[in-house]
């Protein structure tokens, strides 16, 4: 049986297969510059993210003193029948250029900036993590975002109703 065009398993035109997205990221944070990083995984983790959807909602990125970037609290379910299993929430090293790590460190040293993962995907057979430099939103910013979203939805619905009258 073939895969349908809109299925989650089908790869996009650029060879990307999205495994997980952090949908709350744009609601809770003002997203800035984005980076693409590879992830150092062990065998059971690589197999697990292909079969089960990993959780990146609670994850965050930390740059340590040695200049290495780590993703923490990313949930990858352990495989029960794997010969060498892994811990579900272990820190995983991100594969980035020194220049990118330096830019991220400079951004996090600024007031209120943090690094959060926004997407986990396969690109040309390799696991990649898209991360963004973000600033936490205040409650009134979240209300404003919700108002804008509601207004856009209402405008889209009105335009659709207007087209049906013809």
Secondary structure as GFF3:
##gff-version 3
##sequence-region A 1 166
A	DSSP	beta_strand	16	21	.	.	.	ID=ss1
A	DSSP	alpha_helix	25	28	.	.	.	ID=ss2
A	DSSP	beta_strand	29	39	.	.	.	ID=ss3
A	DSSP	alpha_helix	43	51	.	.	.	ID=ss4
A	DSSP	beta_strand	60	63	.	.	.	ID=ss5
A	DSSP	beta_strand	69	72	.	.	.	ID=ss6
A	DSSP	beta_strand	92	95	.	.	.	ID=ss7
A	DSSP	alpha_helix	98	109	.	.	.	ID=ss8
A	DSSP	beta_strand	113	123	.	.	.	ID=ss9
A	DSSP	beta_strand	126	136	.	.	.	ID=ss10
A	DSSP	alpha_helix	139	164	.	.	.	ID=ss11
###
